[in-house]
Amino acid sequence: MNPLTKRIYLEAGIVLCLLAMTASAQTRDIRKIDFTNFIYQPAYCSRMFAKDGMPRSVAVKGGEFKTEQVYLDVSKDDLLYGDLTGDGVEKAIVPVTCGNIGANDYLTEVMVFGWIGAKPSLLGTLDNGRLERDYARYHPKTILWPLLKVAAVEDRTLVIKGAADGPHCCPRYDVAFRYRWNGRGFVLIGRPARTLRPQT
C-alpha cells in the first residue's frame, strides 16, 4: 500500500471514529429518555405499599400507574438534570410519587439515572425513609412531614426540600437537605438547614 492510500485510509478512519462518537453522544442524551413512559423498579414504594398490591416493577404510561388501591406518578415538570458524579455528563433526577388512592399524603422516591453501557440505568435513590432518618440524627423526637420536593442541582449536590414539626396543616420549619454522590450512593452533606415558617 503506497503512502497516499495509507493516508486516505487513515483519514477515513478518523472521520468514521468521530461520526461514531457523535452518534453515541447523541444517543446517550439522557434528556431524550421519556421518563413518563418508562419501567421502574421503585424499591421503596414497592416495599411501603406491598400489602396494597404495588408491584416491584412498575410500567408508567403517560406519567402514571394506577390500580384500585395504589398509584405511582411521574411528572415531567418535576424532572431535573445535572452532573452529580463529576464526569461532566448530565444525570436525570426523577421524583417518583406513590401512595394509596384517595389518601391526602404521598411518599417520594427520588431515582437518579445515568448511562451505563447502552441504556439508562439507576445509579441511586433517596426516599422519605432515608430523609426521616437523616433528619432525626440532628433533630431527634421531631417529625419530618412526608411531602418532599427535589429543588435543585447545585455544584454536584442534590437539594431536596421538605417541612418539619408543628401540626400537619402548618409545619413549623422548612427544611433543606443536601446530598452528594460518593461513588456508591448519596450521602448527606452537613446538617439539614431549618428555616422557621411565619406562623399565622
N, C-alpha and C positions, 0 to 999 in steps of 0.2 A: 504494500500500500504506500503510495507516494505521499509526501508531506502535505500537499494540498488536500488530498482526500481525507487524511487523518484530521486535518484542521476542520474540514466540513463536518465530519462525524462528531468531533469534539464539541463544536458549536451547536450542532443539532441536539446533542445530548444535554447540554446546558440549558437550552431552551425548553426541552421536554421536562427537565427536572424542575425548572421554575414554574412551568404551567401546572405540573402536578402539585407543587407546594401551594400555588394559588388556589387550585381547586379544593385541596384539602382544607385550607384555611376557610374558604367559603362554606364548605360542607360543615365545618366544625363551629360555625357561628351559633352559640347557644341561644341567641335571641330568635333564631329561626325555628326553634322547637316549640310546638304548640302544647303548652302545659295544661291548657284547659281541655285537651283531648289526649289523655295520657294514662298509662297504667302505673299506679303507685303501690308500694308496699309500706303502708303507714304503720310502723310497729307500735307506736304509742296509741294512736286512735284505735287500732285493731284490738289492742290489749284492754283499753279502757271501756270499750263497748262490745267486747266479745260476746257477752251474755245476751246482748240485744241483736246479734247477728252481723256485726261489722266484719267483713271478710279480711283476710290477711293481704290479699291482692285486690285492689280496687280500680276498676276501669272508669275513669271520669270522662263524661261526654258533655260537651258544652259547658264545662265548668262545674258539673255536679254529678253526684251519685246519690241515689235515694232508695230506701226501702220503706216499708210501712213503719219501721221503728227508728231507723238511724239515717243520717245523711253525712256526706263529706263534700265540701265545696272548695273550689279553687277559683279565685277572681283574678282576671288578667290585670286589673287595676292595682292589685296588691303585689305583683311581681317586682322584684328588684334585681339589678345586675351589677356586678362589681368583682374586682380581683381580690379575693380573700386569702389566697395562698402565696402571693408574691411572685407568681410566674408570669405576670403580665397578661394573663388570659381571663376574660370575664367568666364568672360563675353565675348561675341562676339561683336566686333565693326565692323559694316557693312556699308561702304560708298556706298550709292546708288546715281548714277548719272542719271540725266534726262535732257531732252531738246527737241527742235524741230529738226526734221530730216533736215539735211543739214546746220544747224547753226554751227558757229565756237565755241561758248561758250556753256557750260552746267552748270547746278546747281547741288549742292551736298546736300544730306540729310543723315546725319550720324545717323544710327539707332543702338542702343545698346540693345542686347538681353541677357537675363538670364533665368534661370529656375524658373518658378512659377507654383507650382503644378507638373503636369506630362508632361508639354510641355514647349518649349522655348517661352518666351513672351517678348514683347517690354518693356524695362524699361524707356527709354528716348531717345530724339533725339536732334540733333543740325543741323542747316542748314545755308545757305547763309544769309538769312534774319536776323537770330539771331546774326551771327558774324558781319554783317554790322552794326547793332545797337550797339553792344559792342565796335566795333572799333570807331564808331562815338562819343561815350561817352568820349573818351580820345583824339580823333583827329577829331573834327568837321570840316565840309566843306572839307572832303577828300573823296577818293574813295578806297573801297576795291574791287579788281577785283574778278570775280566770281569763278575762278578755285581754288579749295581748295584740300588739301591733309591731310589725317589723318596720322600723322608722327610717333607717339609712345604712349605707355602707360608707364608712369614713376611715381612710388610711388603713385599709385591710381589716377593719374592725366592723363587726355587725352590731348595730344598735337596735335593741328591742325595748319597747316601752309598755308599761302596764300601770296598774293602780293598786294601792295597798291600804289596808287598815280602814278603820271607820266603818260605817254601815254600807251595805252593798249599793244602795241608791246614790250615795255621795261619799266616795272614798276620801280618806284624809290626805293621802300622798299620791303624786305622780312619781313613778319610778323608772329610771333608765338603766338598762343592763348593757354592758359592752363585752362582746365575745370575740376572741381571736383564734384562728386556726393554728394548731401547734404541730401539724404533720400527721396527727392521729385523730384529732377531734377538736371541738370548740371548748375553750377554757375561758372562764370569767376573768376579765381584766379589772382589778380593783373592786372597790366597794360599790354596790348598786347606789346610784345617786337618787336621793329623795328630794322632792320639792313639795312644800306644803300647798295644798289647794285652798283657794279662797272659800271660806265657809259662809253660807247664806243663812 
